[in-house]
Amino acid sequence: MQEFDLIVIGTGSGLEVSADAAARGKSVAIVENGPFGGTCLNRGCIPSKMLIHSADVMETIKTAHLFGIDAHVESIDWDMIMRRASEEVDHDAHEIEQGNRSIDNIEVFKSDGRFVDTKVLEIDGTQITADIIVIAAGTRPYVPESLGLSGVPFITSDEALRLPKQPARLAVIGAGYISAELAHFYGSLGTDITIICRGDVLLRAEDEDISRRFTEVYSRRFNVMLRSVIRSARMDGEEIVLEVEADGSPQEVRSDAVLVATGRVPNTDTLNVEGTGVEVDERGYIKTDATLETSTPGIWALGDIVGRFLLKHSANLEASYVTYNIAHPDHRAEVDYHAMPHAIFAGPQVGGVGATERELKESGTHYVSATYNYYDTAYGSSIEDKDGFVKVMADPESGEILGCHIIGTDAATLIQEVANPMRTRATADAVTQAIYVHPALPEVVQRAFGELGV
């Protein structure tokens, strides 16, 4: 059995921990069964945003007539669009792996690992152990058996980011951010999109006003089937046929490809984390204390496999805390998740930070809220954004910012206008009393706060 000072499982944000330990002269084992860089680099935020930018360019061309410009697209080079993303991602993953392999006190195990005893991991017949282990092995796409797709081909987000041929018709099952972003990418480039959603709205985890507006916009762009359940699936020649019960009525959806975007599940089962005494919750995510140590002393967890936020910037935050807490066992720090922002790079974009109005009502929190439309600002009207708005909520007495939710142009950027003062516990005055460039788009955020009256 090989012994190390530290074992890190997963090469996303977990590499921050291994790099620090190696720099302090510790012997480190890195276990990874795929390309280095984790989900974000290889199967998530980086390749998806590179692809989505092509969709955004296409949408700009499609709306050029609103600004007196007659433009049209002669052709789409699908191979180039896919190659642009995959080649850069693969290059970066290779460089990260080679960089780790070049460090003398780091040993890379490029295969699946599975716990066989307390702090003992087996990889291709080799057993390794360490007093300190960090589990940062992420999640994978979830495909419910209840969908009944066993008899037809389907793809998940993993394959959708590297699909060699653009489908003419794509059925998207799911109503979350993955569904929204990939529908935007494929639909903007000409694929006929049908979104099949069990609930009443898309993006139901967002603030209700945002969810409703987003659903309205997507219902104009695509065939959105709400309150719909797949009853069966079959092949008809090369076509995939889904029998769907939509609002109680049977409908048939024919497509060339089916994308399952119904969420993700943690990789705790494949690792057999319970074999090393690590407790998981009812969904399979690893339980940790406030410092990110698990139920087994010396074993830590971070990132998606913890399940608090499935966000790269959250994983990076957690990695910094784990790094510190391992190096300072007598002065551990509890993770401060306050003001964790998120964004959805769809069309329109969505950004959010803090509580939704629904959450404030359920918790009995006293609050005031206000909204401001993009189109009611100089820049918003100049870009013809008639769907976008900013919604803010604050404590009426203290002025504490409780939440902000944005839909519209550059929402992913604008949300940072609120996340920063929230993070420092500043009040609404930090926004209302600031001097904003006129007539830039961020004015819409300040206008929304000005409507609060706090």
C-alpha positions as a Python dict, from the first residue, in 0.01 Angstrom:
ca = {
    (1, 'M'): (0, 0, 0),
    (2, 'Q'): (130, 345, -92),
    (3, 'E'): (113, 614, 172),
    (4, 'F'): (81, 988, 110),
    (5, 'D'): (32, 1297, 321),
    (6, 'L'): (-269, 1400, 114),
    (7, 'I'): (-501, 1241, -141),
    (8, 'V'): (-719, 1463, -359),
    (9, 'I'): (-996, 1298, -560),
    (10, 'G'): (-1101, 1513, -856),
    (11, 'T'): (-909, 1776, -1050),
    (12, 'G'): (-1144, 2072, -1056),
    (13, 'S'): (-1123, 2308, -759),
    (14, 'G'): (-959, 2031, -557),
    (15, 'L'): (-633, 2113, -732),
    (16, 'E'): (-607, 2429, -522),
    (17, 'V'): (-573, 2209, -215),
    (18, 'S'): (-320, 1974, -373),
    (19, 'A'): (-111, 2263, -508),
    (20, 'D'): (-86, 2422, -163),
    (21, 'A'): (11, 2094, 4),
    (22, 'A'): (272, 2018, -262),
    (23, 'A'): (418, 2367, -223),
    (24, 'R'): (455, 2297, 149),
    (25, 'G'): (654, 1982, 70),
    (26, 'K'): (379, 1728, 135),
    (27, 'S'): (351, 1408, -67),
    (28, 'V'): (30, 1424, -271),
    (29, 'A'): (-173, 1171, -469),
    (30, 'I'): (-421, 1304, -726),
    (31, 'V'): (-693, 1065, -843),
    (32, 'E'): (-879, 1148, -1163),
    (33, 'N'): (-1064, 920, -1404),
    (34, 'G'): (-1103, 1177, -1680),
    (35, 'P'): (-946, 1491, -1821),
    (36, 'F'): (-801, 1736, -1571),
    (37, 'G'): (-991, 2053, -1490),
    (38, 'G'): (-1316, 1912, -1360),
    (39, 'T'): (-1670, 1954, -1485),
    (40, 'C'): (-1644, 2329, -1541),
    (41, 'L'): (-1356, 2311, -1785),
    (42, 'N'): (-1446, 1990, -1965),
    (43, 'R'): (-1823, 1940, -1955),
    (44, 'G'): (-1970, 2258, -1811),
    (45, 'C'): (-1926, 2630, -1789),
    (46, 'I'): (-1626, 2682, -2018),
    (47, 'P'): (-1723, 2486, -2333),
    (48, 'S'): (-2090, 2578, -2295),
    (49, 'K'): (-2018, 2950, -2281),
    (50, 'M'): (-1787, 2928, -2583),
    (51, 'L'): (-2066, 2757, -2777),
    (52, 'I'): (-2333, 2992, -2645),
    (53, 'H'): (-2140, 3294, -2767),
    (54, 'S'): (-2198, 3170, -3120),
    (55, 'A'): (-2570, 3167, -3040),
    (56, 'D'): (-2549, 3519, -2901),
    (57, 'V'): (-2380, 3639, -3221),
    (58, 'M'): (-2658, 3477, -3423),
    (59, 'E'): (-2926, 3649, -3213),
    (60, 'T'): (-2753, 3983, -3275),
    (61, 'I'): (-2772, 3919, -3647),
    (62, 'K'): (-3136, 3814, -3626),
    (63, 'T'): (-3234, 4139, -3452),
    (64, 'A'): (-3018, 4367, -3664),
    (65, 'H'): (-3327, 4493, -3851),
    (66, 'L'): (-3442, 4664, -3532),
    (67, 'F'): (-3148, 4899, -3571),
    (68, 'G'): (-3177, 4968, -3942),
    (69, 'I'): (-2934, 4700, -4054),
    (70, 'D'): (-3025, 4440, -4315),
    (71, 'A'): (-2820, 4131, -4229),
    (72, 'H'): (-2844, 3764, -4307),
    (73, 'V'): (-2644, 3445, -4245),
    (74, 'E'): (-2510, 3256, -4545),
    (75, 'S'): (-2407, 2941, -4359),
    (76, 'I'): (-2312, 2788, -4025),
    (77, 'D'): (-1985, 2601, -3986),
    (78, 'W'): (-2093, 2352, -3720),
    (79, 'D'): (-1760, 2170, -3720),
    (80, 'M'): (-1575, 2495, -3655),
    (81, 'I'): (-1811, 2597, -3374),
    (82, 'M'): (-1762, 2264, -3197),
    (83, 'R'): (-1390, 2248, -3272),
    (84, 'R'): (-1328, 2598, -3135),
    (85, 'A'): (-1462, 2494, -2795),
    (86, 'S'): (-1332, 2138, -2773),
    (87, 'E'): (-976, 2207, -2889),
    (88, 'E'): (-923, 2488, -2639),
    (89, 'V'): (-1075, 2284, -2357),
    (90, 'D'): (-869, 1976, -2442),
    (91, 'H'): (-552, 2184, -2463),
    (92, 'D'): (-611, 2341, -2123),
    (93, 'A'): (-695, 2004, -1965),
    (94, 'H'): (-373, 1855, -2105),
    (95, 'E'): (-165, 2145, -1978),
    (96, 'I'): (-313, 2117, -1629),
    (97, 'E'): (-241, 1745, -1617),
    (98, 'Q'): (115, 1781, -1743),
    (99, 'G'): (177, 2060, -1496),
    (100, 'N'): (77, 1835, -1207),
    (101, 'R'): (274, 1539, -1338),
    (102, 'S'): (588, 1755, -1353),
    (103, 'I'): (586, 1821, -977),
    (104, 'D'): (814, 1575, -795),
    (105, 'N'): (600, 1524, -485),
    (106, 'I'): (272, 1476, -675),
    (107, 'E'): (175, 1135, -813),
    (108, 'V'): (-116, 1115, -1056),
    (109, 'F'): (-347, 813, -1064),
    (110, 'K'): (-543, 838, -1388),
    (111, 'S'): (-828, 595, -1327),
    (112, 'D'): (-1136, 525, -1120),
    (113, 'G'): (-1089, 505, -745),
    (114, 'R'): (-1308, 333, -490),
    (115, 'F'): (-1289, 330, -110),
    (116, 'V'): (-1234, -18, 29),
    (117, 'D'): (-1162, 76, 391),
    (118, 'T'): (-1125, 380, 614),
    (119, 'K'): (-897, 619, 428),
    (120, 'V'): (-799, 344, 184),
    (121, 'L'): (-863, 398, -186),
    (122, 'E'): (-814, 129, -448),
    (123, 'I'): (-723, 223, -804),
    (124, 'D'): (-670, -53, -1062),
    (125, 'G'): (-562, -296, -791),
    (126, 'T'): (-330, -47, -619),
    (127, 'Q'): (-425, 69, -271),
    (128, 'I'): (-330, 413, -144),
    (129, 'T'): (-389, 585, 188),
    (130, 'A'): (-336, 921, 357),
    (131, 'D'): (-420, 1085, 687),
    (132, 'I'): (-588, 1366, 498),
    (133, 'I'): (-819, 1310, 199),
    (134, 'V'): (-1014, 1566, -1),
    (135, 'I'): (-1313, 1444, -201),
    (136, 'A'): (-1389, 1679, -487),
    (137, 'A'): (-1519, 1431, -743),
    (138, 'G'): (-1821, 1630, -864),
    (139, 'T'): (-2144, 1511, -1019),
    (140, 'R'): (-2274, 1356, -1341),
    (141, 'P'): (-2592, 1398, -1548),
    (142, 'Y'): (-2903, 1239, -1402),
    (143, 'V'): (-3128, 1032, -1629),
    (144, 'P'): (-3442, 914, -1447),
    (145, 'E'): (-3552, 562, -1536),
    (146, 'S'): (-3910, 688, -1523),
    (147, 'L'): (-3854, 869, -1852),
    (148, 'G'): (-3867, 533, -2029),
    (149, 'L'): (-3594, 616, -2279),
    (150, 'S'): (-3414, 282, -2271),
    (151, 'G'): (-3533, 193, -2621),
    (152, 'V'): (-3424, 518, -2790),
    (153, 'P'): (-3094, 702, -2822),
    (154, 'F'): (-3054, 1016, -2612),
    (155, 'I'): (-2782, 1256, -2507),
    (156, 'T'): (-2698, 1448, -2190),
    (157, 'S'): (-2515, 1778, -2156),
    (158, 'D'): (-2186, 1586, -2179),
    (159, 'E'): (-2258, 1481, -2538),
    (160, 'A'): (-2449, 1799, -2631),
    (161, 'L'): (-2132, 2005, -2591),
    (162, 'R'): (-1950, 1791, -2849),
    (163, 'L'): (-2225, 1678, -3085),
    (164, 'P'): (-2064, 1614, -3427),
    (165, 'K'): (-2380, 1693, -3624),
    (166, 'Q'): (-2644, 1959, -3560),
    (167, 'P'): (-2989, 1801, -3528),
    (168, 'A'): (-3271, 1956, -3726),
    (169, 'R'): (-3511, 1889, -3437),
    (170, 'L'): (-3421, 1853, -3071),
    (171, 'A'): (-3649, 1753, -2784),
    (172, 'V'): (-3519, 1889, -2454),
    (173, 'I'): (-3643, 1717, -2137),
    (174, 'G'): (-3603, 1940, -1833),
    (175, 'A'): (-3669, 2295, -1724),
    (176, 'G'): (-3354, 2407, -1542),
    (177, 'Y'): (-3049, 2609, -1638),
    (178, 'I'): (-2891, 2332, -1849),
    (179, 'S'): (-3208, 2298, -2054),
    (180, 'A'): (-3232, 2676, -2092),
    (181, 'E'): (-2873, 2727, -2202),
    (182, 'L'): (-2857, 2439, -2448),
    (183, 'A'): (-3197, 2522, -2598),
    (184, 'H'): (-3065, 2872, -2658),
    (185, 'F'): (-2748, 2742, -2823),
    (186, 'Y'): (-2910, 2489, -3053),
    (187, 'G'): (-3224, 2692, -3119),
    (188, 'S'): (-3041, 3012, -3211),
    (189, 'L'): (-2837, 2823, -3469),
    (190, 'G'): (-3146, 2682, -3638),
    (191, 'T'): (-3248, 2364, -3459),
    (192, 'D'): (-3623, 2329, -3403),
    (193, 'I'): (-3657, 2307, -3024),
    (194, 'T'): (-3929, 2144, -2813),
    (195, 'I'): (-3890, 2176, -2434),
    (196, 'I'): (-4082, 1925, -2222),
    (197, 'C'): (-4140, 2047, -1867),
    (198, 'R'): (-4329, 1879, -1583),
    (199, 'G'): (-4405, 2204, -1402),
    (200, 'D'): (-4589, 2528, -1472),
    (201, 'V'): (-4277, 2732, -1554),
    (202, 'L'): (-3917, 2703, -1664),
    (203, 'L'): (-3639, 2784, -1417),
    (204, 'R'): (-3867, 2725, -1120),
    (205, 'A'): (-3575, 2765, -875),
    (206, 'E'): (-3553, 3132, -970),
    (207, 'D'): (-3767, 3410, -828),
    (208, 'E'): (-4125, 3358, -949),
    (209, 'D'): (-4135, 3683, -1146),
    (210, 'I'): (-3815, 3584, -1326),
    (211, 'S'): (-3946, 3231, -1396),
    (212, 'R'): (-4269, 3362, -1541),
    (213, 'R'): (-4101, 3617, -1766),
    (214, 'F'): (-3842, 3365, -1882),
    (215, 'T'): (-4115, 3113, -1964),
    (216, 'E'): (-4302, 3380, -2162),
    (217, 'V'): (-3992, 3462, -2368),
    (218, 'Y'): (-3903, 3099, -2432),
    (219, 'S'): (-4261, 3020, -2530),
    (220, 'R'): (-4222, 3280, -2804),
    (221, 'R'): (-3892, 3133, -2916),
    (222, 'F'): (-3959, 2761, -2888),
    (223, 'N'): (-4229, 2499, -2851),
    (224, 'V'): (-4256, 2486, -2471),
    (225, 'M'): (-4475, 2207, -2334),
    (226, 'L'): (-4562, 2279, -1970),
    (227, 'R'): (-4729, 2035, -1729),
    (228, 'S'): (-4608, 1755, -1954),
    (229, 'V'): (-4499, 1398, -1884),
    (230, 'I'): (-4340, 1147, -2122),
    (231, 'R'): (-4544, 828, -2133),
    (232, 'S'): (-4340, 629, -2385),
    (233, 'A'): (-4062, 654, -2640),
    (234, 'R'): (-3998, 463, -2961),
    (235, 'M'): (-3817, 476, -3291),
    (236, 'D'): (-3994, 531, -3621),
    (237, 'G'): (-3721, 479, -3877),
    (238, 'E'): (-3456, 736, -3785),
    (239, 'E'): (-3702, 952, -3595),
    (240, 'I'): (-3740, 947, -3219),
    (241, 'V'): (-4105, 958, -3117),
    (242, 'L'): (-4203, 1069, -2768),
    (243, 'E'): (-4559, 1014, -2653),
    (244, 'V'): (-4627, 1304, -2418),
    (245, 'E'): (-4920, 1378, -2193),
    (246, 'A'): (-4945, 1757, -2197),
    (247, 'D'): (-5205, 1917, -1971),
    (248, 'G'): (-5392, 1588, -1971),
    (249, 'S'): (-5396, 1555, -2350),
    (250, 'P'): (-5182, 1307, -2547),
    (251, 'Q'): (-4936, 1460, -2793),
    (252, 'E'): (-4662, 1322, -3012),
    (253, 'V'): (-4320, 1482, -3034),
    (254, 'R'): (-4097, 1376, -3320),
    (255, 'S'): (-3730, 1467, -3314),
    (256, 'D'): (-3389, 1378, -3446),
    (257, 'A'): (-3229, 1388, -3101),
    (258, 'V'): (-3338, 1391, -2737),
    (259, 'L'): (-3147, 1586, -2473),
    (260, 'V'): (-3205, 1483, -2112),
    (261, 'A'): (-3139, 1783, -1887),
    (262, 'T'): (-3307, 1672, -1565),
    (263, 'G'): (-3035, 1758, -1316),
    (264, 'R'): (-2721, 1596, -1179),
    (265, 'V'): (-2627, 1334, -919),
    (266, 'P'): (-2313, 1315, -702),
    (267, 'N'): (-2040, 1063, -773),
    (268, 'T'): (-2044, 934, -415),
    (269, 'D'): (-2182, 596, -521),
    (270, 'T'): (-1906, 521, -770),
    (271, 'L'): (-1647, 619, -507),
    (272, 'N'): (-1822, 415, -236),
    (273, 'V'): (-1762, 696, 13),
    (274, 'E'): (-1961, 512, 277),
    (275, 'G'): (-1684, 251, 267),
    (276, 'T'): (-1459, 504, 436),
    (277, 'G'): (-1720, 611, 689),
    (278, 'V'): (-1831, 930, 515),
    (279, 'E'): (-2200, 1006, 562),
    (280, 'V'): (-2419, 1122, 274),
    (281, 'D'): (-2766, 1278, 270),
    (282, 'E'): (-3081, 1134, 116),
    (283, 'R'): (-2975, 1257, -228),
    (284, 'G'): (-2627, 1108, -203),
    (285, 'Y'): (-2439, 1434, -141),
    (286, 'I'): (-2163, 1430, 119),
    (287, 'K'): (-2247, 1573, 459),
    (288, 'T'): (-1990, 1808, 609),
    (289, 'D'): (-1965, 2040, 904),
    (290, 'A'): (-1934, 2417, 860),
    (291, 'T'): (-1561, 2384, 792),
    (292, 'L'): (-1616, 2117, 522),
    (293, 'E'): (-1481, 1823, 720),
    (294, 'T'): (-1689, 1506, 680),
    (295, 'S'): (-1809, 1261, 943),
    (296, 'T'): (-1470, 1087, 915),
    (297, 'P'): (-1199, 1305, 1075),
    (298, 'G'): (-932, 1400, 825),
    (299, 'I'): (-1158, 1355, 523),
    (300, 'W'): (-1285, 1676, 364),
    (301, 'A'): (-1521, 1744, 77),
    (302, 'L'): (-1586, 2039, -150),
    (303, 'G'): (-1755, 2139, -473),
    (304, 'D'): (-2056, 1986, -644),
    (305, 'I'): (-2030, 1660, -451),
    (306, 'V'): (-2123, 1855, -136),
    (307, 'G'): (-2437, 1983, -309),
    (308, 'R'): (-2469, 2327, -150),
    (309, 'F'): (-2422, 2518, -474),
    (310, 'L'): (-2344, 2350, -806),
    (311, 'L'): (-2130, 2646, -911),
    (312, 'K'): (-1763, 2671, -998),
    (313, 'H'): (-1713, 2990, -798),
    (314, 'S'): (-1869, 2820, -496),
    (315, 'A'): (-1629, 2527, -536),
    (316, 'N'): (-1337, 2771, -559),
    (317, 'L'): (-1454, 2940, -239),
    (318, 'E'): (-1481, 2605, -62),
    (319, 'A'): (-1138, 2500, -185),
    (320, 'S'): (-982, 2809, -30),
    (321, 'Y'): (-1142, 2723, 305),
    (322, 'V'): (-1038, 2357, 291),
    (323, 'T'): (-684, 2461, 203),
    (324, 'Y'): (-673, 2697, 500),
    (325, 'N'): (-838, 2456, 744),
    (326, 'I'): (-605, 2168, 659),
    (327, 'A'): (-302, 2392, 708),
    (328, 'H'): (-441, 2547, 1030),
    (329, 'P'): (-617, 2264, 1217),
    (330, 'D'): (-631, 2462, 1543),
    (331, 'H'): (-782, 2774, 1384),
    (332, 'R'): (-1042, 2644, 1144),
    (333, 'A'): (-1277, 2883, 966),
    (334, 'E'): (-1641, 2822, 881),
    (335, 'V'): (-1733, 2879, 517),
    (336, 'D'): (-1909, 3209, 453),
    (337, 'Y'): (-2152, 3152, 167),
    (338, 'H'): (-2323, 3489, 206),
    (339, 'A'): (-2422, 3657, -121),
    (340, 'M'): (-2344, 3365, -353),
    (341, 'P'): (-2442, 3486, -702),
    (342, 'H'): (-2538, 3273, -999),
    (343, 'A'): (-2610, 3331, -1365),
    (344, 'I'): (-2780, 3151, -1652),
    (345, 'F'): (-2633, 3225, -1995),
    (346, 'A'): (-2951, 3174, -2194),
    (347, 'G'): (-3144, 3408, -2419),
    (348, 'P'): (-3236, 3614, -2217),
    (349, 'Q'): (-2970, 3589, -1950),
    (350, 'V'): (-3067, 3550, -1584),
    (351, 'G'): (-2872, 3653, -1277),
    (352, 'G'): (-2955, 3617, -910),
    (353, 'V'): (-2813, 3666, -562),
    (354, 'G'): (-2970, 3628, -220),
    (355, 'A'): (-3322, 3519, -136),
    (356, 'T'): (-3616, 3492, -372),
    (357, 'E'): (-3943, 3657, -276),
    (358, 'R'): (-4094, 3314, -220),
    (359, 'E'): (-3819, 3229, 31),
    (360, 'L'): (-3867, 3556, 217),
    (361, 'K'): (-4240, 3493, 248),
    (362, 'E'): (-4189, 3136, 368),
    (363, 'S'): (-3940, 3248, 633),
    (364, 'G'): (-4165, 3530, 754),
    (365, 'T'): (-3902, 3793, 676),
    (366, 'H'): (-4024, 4153, 661),
    (367, 'Y'): (-3915, 4310, 332),
    (368, 'V'): (-3991, 4565, 64),
    (369, 'S'): (-3945, 4498, -306),
    (370, 'A'): (-3925, 4693, -628),
    (371, 'T'): (-3872, 4626, -997),
    (372, 'Y'): (-3744, 4839, -1281),
    (373, 'N'): (-3771, 4763, -1651),
    (374, 'Y'): (-3473, 4780, -1882),
    (375, 'Y'): (-3679, 4963, -2139),
    (376, 'D'): (-3746, 5248, -1897),
    (377, 'T'): (-3378, 5341, -1899),
    (378, 'A'): (-3199, 5522, -2179),
    (379, 'Y'): (-2969, 5233, -2263),
    (380, 'G'): (-3236, 4969, -2221),
    (381, 'S'): (-3457, 5140, -2477),
    (382, 'S'): (-3163, 5197, -2712),
    (383, 'I'): (-3098, 4822, -2729),
    (384, 'E'): (-3471, 4741, -2757),
    (385, 'D'): (-3478, 4512, -2453),
    (386, 'K'): (-3850, 4506, -2375),
    (387, 'D'): (-3843, 4190, -2161),
    (388, 'G'): (-3564, 4268, -1917),
    (389, 'F'): (-3611, 4390, -1562),
    (390, 'V'): (-3437, 4408, -1225),
    (391, 'K'): (-3610, 4302, -904),
    (392, 'V'): (-3465, 4390, -565),
    (393, 'M'): (-3567, 4323, -205),
    (394, 'A'): (-3439, 4480, 116),
    (395, 'D'): (-3510, 4514, 486),
    (396, 'P'): (-3731, 4825, 525),
    (397, 'E'): (-3565, 4925, 854),
    (398, 'S'): (-3196, 4851, 812),
    (399, 'G'): (-3171, 4873, 434),
    (400, 'E'): (-2998, 4534, 423),
    (401, 'I'): (-3007, 4391, 72),
    (402, 'L'): (-3196, 4063, 88),
    (403, 'G'): (-3203, 3961, -278),
    (404, 'C'): (-3174, 4072, -637),
    (405, 'H'): (-3292, 3896, -951),
    (406, 'I'): (-3233, 4010, -1307),
    (407, 'I'): (-3352, 3892, -1647),
    (408, 'G'): (-3234, 4054, -1967),
    (409, 'T'): (-2928, 4171, -2157),
    (410, 'D'): (-2602, 4114, -1966),
    (411, 'A'): (-2784, 3998, -1652),
    (412, 'A'): (-2487, 3775, -1571),
    (413, 'T'): (-2270, 4086, -1553),
    (414, 'L'): (-2520, 4320, -1389),
    (415, 'I'): (-2583, 4086, -1096),
    (416, 'Q'): (-2228, 4157, -977),
    (417, 'E'): (-2343, 4516, -911),
    (418, 'V'): (-2546, 4374, -623),
    (419, 'A'): (-2340, 4071, -521),
    (420, 'N'): (-2043, 4289, -426),
    (421, 'P'): (-2219, 4521, -178),
    (422, 'M'): (-2418, 4225, -42),
    (423, 'R'): (-2097, 4032, 20),
    (424, 'T'): (-1956, 4317, 231),
    (425, 'R'): (-2290, 4350, 416),
    (426, 'A'): (-2342, 4698, 275),
    (427, 'T'): (-2694, 4839, 263),
    (428, 'A'): (-2904, 4957, -30),
    (429, 'D'): (-2740, 5299, 8),
    (430, 'A'): (-2423, 5151, -140),
    (431, 'V'): (-2610, 5132, -469),
    (432, 'T'): (-2841, 5431, -452),
    (433, 'Q'): (-2568, 5671, -339),
    (434, 'A'): (-2311, 5554, -595),
    (435, 'I'): (-2247, 5758, -911),
    (436, 'Y'): (-2346, 5557, -1217),
    (437, 'V'): (-2237, 5627, -1572),
    (438, 'H'): (-2521, 5766, -1780),
    (439, 'P'): (-2663, 5622, -1999),
    (440, 'A'): (-2499, 5284, -1932),
    (441, 'L'): (-2706, 4972, -1866),
    (442, 'P'): (-2612, 4937, -1494),
    (443, 'E'): (-2837, 5236, -1427),
    (444, 'V'): (-3128, 4993, -1431),
    (445, 'V'): (-2992, 4834, -1113),
    (446, 'Q'): (-2964, 5169, -937),
    (447, 'R'): (-3313, 5269, -1053),
    (448, 'A'): (-3457, 4949, -905),
    (449, 'F'): (-3295, 5020, -569),
    (450, 'G'): (-3418, 5377, -583),
    (451, 'E'): (-3775, 5246, -603),
    (452, 'L'): (-3737, 5064, -271),
    (453, 'G'): (-3766, 5381, -63),
    (454, 'V'): (-3530, 5261, 211),
}
